[in-house]
């Protein structure tokens, strides 16, 4: 195994996806579109956090929660971008893991 620890410091764009894992690509596409409309360049580094599995999700996969994150490469934002979007947010994630909106 070739494991390594990598620490990132910066802003991320994140959204929460509810539904089957097969549809997670939709959440990633939404983040890329939201970021492009606001002039943010994404670094190409992204990750997903999955909720603890609940047996009821086998019958109703719409309840499966996954949080999707993309690290932002730059601090530039498009001043002409629409204000506010439901479900998408930009966060600052310091390397220590504490976060501020």
C-alpha positions as CSV (number, residue, x, y, z in Angstrom):
1,X,0.0,0.0,0.0
2,X,1.2,3.5,-0.8
3,X,-0.7,5.6,1.7
4,X,0.2,9.2,2.5
5,X,-1.2,12.1,4.6
6,X,-2.0,15.3,2.7
7,X,-3.2,18.5,4.5
8,X,-5.1,21.2,2.7
9,X,-5.8,24.7,3.7
10,X,-8.3,26.9,1.9
11,X,-11.8,27.5,0.7
12,X,-14.2,24.8,-0.5
13,X,-17.5,24.8,-2.2
14,X,-19.7,22.1,-0.7
15,X,-23.2,20.7,-1.2
16,X,-25.2,17.9,0.4
17,X,-26.6,15.2,-1.9
18,X,-29.6,13.1,-0.9
19,X,-30.1,10.0,-3.0
20,X,-28.3,7.0,-4.4
21,X,-24.5,7.0,-4.7
22,X,-24.9,6.5,-8.5
23,X,-26.2,10.1,-8.7
24,X,-23.3,11.8,-6.8
25,X,-22.0,13.0,-10.2
26,X,-24.9,15.4,-10.3
27,X,-23.7,17.1,-7.1
28,X,-20.2,17.4,-8.5
29,X,-21.6,18.9,-11.7
30,X,-23.7,21.4,-9.7
31,X,-20.6,22.5,-7.8
32,X,-18.6,23.0,-11.0
33,X,-21.4,25.0,-12.6
34,X,-21.9,27.1,-9.5
35,X,-18.2,27.8,-9.2
36,X,-17.8,28.7,-12.9
37,X,-20.7,31.2,-12.7
38,X,-19.0,33.0,-9.8
39,X,-15.5,33.0,-11.3
40,X,-14.0,30.4,-8.9
41,X,-11.4,28.0,-10.2
42,X,-11.5,24.6,-8.6
43,X,-8.2,22.9,-7.8
44,X,-9.3,19.5,-9.0
45,X,-9.1,18.2,-5.4
46,X,-12.5,17.0,-4.1
47,X,-13.8,14.5,-1.6
48,X,-17.1,13.0,-0.4
49,X,-18.2,12.2,3.1
50,X,-20.9,9.5,3.5
51,X,-23.4,9.2,6.3
52,X,-23.4,6.1,8.6
53,X,-25.4,3.4,6.7
54,X,-29.0,2.9,7.9
55,X,-30.8,-0.3,6.8
56,X,-33.9,1.8,5.9
57,X,-31.9,3.2,3.0
58,X,-32.1,-0.2,1.2
59,X,-35.9,0.5,0.8
60,X,-35.6,4.2,0.3
61,X,-32.3,5.4,-1.2
62,X,-33.5,9.0,-1.4
63,X,-32.5,9.2,2.3
64,X,-28.8,8.5,1.7
65,X,-26.8,11.5,2.6
66,X,-23.4,12.4,1.1
67,X,-21.5,15.7,1.5
68,X,-19.4,16.7,-1.5
69,X,-16.5,19.2,-1.3
70,X,-14.3,20.8,-3.9
71,X,-11.2,22.8,-2.9
72,X,-11.1,26.3,-4.5
73,X,-7.8,27.2,-6.2
74,X,-8.3,31.0,-6.1
75,X,-10.0,33.7,-4.0
76,X,-11.5,35.5,-7.0
77,X,-15.3,35.7,-7.2
78,X,-17.5,37.1,-10.0
79,X,-19.0,40.3,-8.6
80,X,-21.9,40.0,-11.2
81,X,-22.8,36.5,-9.9
82,X,-26.3,35.9,-8.6
83,X,-26.5,36.2,-4.8
84,X,-27.2,33.1,-2.8
85,X,-28.0,29.5,-3.9
86,X,-29.9,26.9,-2.0
87,X,-27.8,24.0,-1.0
88,X,-24.4,25.3,-2.1
89,X,-22.0,27.2,0.1
90,X,-18.4,28.2,0.2
91,X,-16.5,27.5,3.3
92,X,-13.0,28.2,4.6
93,X,-11.3,25.1,5.9
94,X,-8.0,25.7,7.7
95,X,-5.6,22.8,7.9
96,X,-6.5,22.3,11.6
97,X,-10.0,21.1,10.5
98,X,-11.9,24.0,12.2
99,X,-14.3,25.7,9.8
100,X,-15.9,29.0,9.3
101,X,-18.6,30.0,6.8
